[in-house]
Amino acid sequence: MAAVRERFEWSSNMAAFPPNAMGWSVADVKQWAVEQVGIDAEDADKLVRQKIDGKHLLKMTEAMLLSIGMSLAAAVDLMEAIEGLSGGGGSSSVAGGVVLS
């Protein structure tokens, strides 16, 4: 799990995003997915079509991502990044500089 968190460490590029991922807009999620996670725009557009904002992003599962037609590679990368955002589980935490409540 530490390797996942290191991969998605806070960077100066993350300053462009609201500090609480729960408050991210659909556009924020798309930008984060493309610029920070590295998925392609085609897969990121699938998040937009489903209106996935920060609140919903943090509840996503790999099965959900695959069900909207996302490539397996993008789904795996996103799940690793989402785990990094949420600190790997349940309660309020700070991971990668993103505060979740």
N, C-alpha and C positions, 0 to 999 in steps of 0.2 A: 504494500500500500504506500510505503514511503516513496517508491519510485514514481508512482502515479502523481503524488502531491508535488514532487520535484518537477515533473514534466510540466505541470500547470501552475508553477509558482507565480506569485504576484509579479507583474512586470510594470514598467512605466506605461506600457500600452494599455494596461487595465484601468488607468486613471480616467480614461474616456467613458467608463461605465459607472452607473450609479453604484455606490458602495454596497448596497444591499441587493443581492441577486433577485430576491423576491419582488423587487420593484422594477426589474428590467422590463422594457417594452418588447414587443415582437421584433422591432428593428434592432434593439440592443442584443437580443438573443442571436439573431442572424449574424450581426457584425462579430460578436464574440465567437460564434461557431466557425466562421470563416477565418478571422484574423488570429484568434488565440488557439483554437483547437486545430484548425487547418483542414476542415472539411471543404469540399468544393461547393460552389454556389448552387449547383443543381440540387444537392442534398440539403443545403441550408434553406432553399426555397420551399422544400417540403415542410419544414418547420413553420415557415411563414403561412403557407396554405392552410395549415392546421391551427393557426393563431396561437402558437406556443410562445408565451411570455415567460418571464423569470419564474413566476409562481408555478406554472405548469411544467417548465423545464425541470425543476427540482423534483418533480414527481414522476418523471419519465422512467420507463424501464427499457431494456434492450428490445423486448418483445414489442413494445409500443412503437419504438423507432422503426423496427423492421416492418410493422404492420402498415406504416404510412409510406412504405416503398423506399426507405433509406438503404443505402448499400451496407453490407455487413461491416466493412471496414469503418465507415463513418459512424455507424451505430456503436461499435466497440470504442472508438476514439471519444465519442461524445459521452458514453457512460463513464469512462475513466475520468474525463474532465468534470462531469457532474458530481462524481464522487469526491473529486478534489474541492469543488465548490462547497459541498455540503459536509465536508470533513469525514466522509465515509459513513455517515449515518445520522440517525435520529434527531437529536435536539439542537438547540441553538449553539452555533459555533462560529469560529473564525478560521477559515482555511484559505490559503492563497490570497489573504488580504480581503476576502469578501465576507461581509458580516451577514449572517442569516439569523432570523429570529423565528 
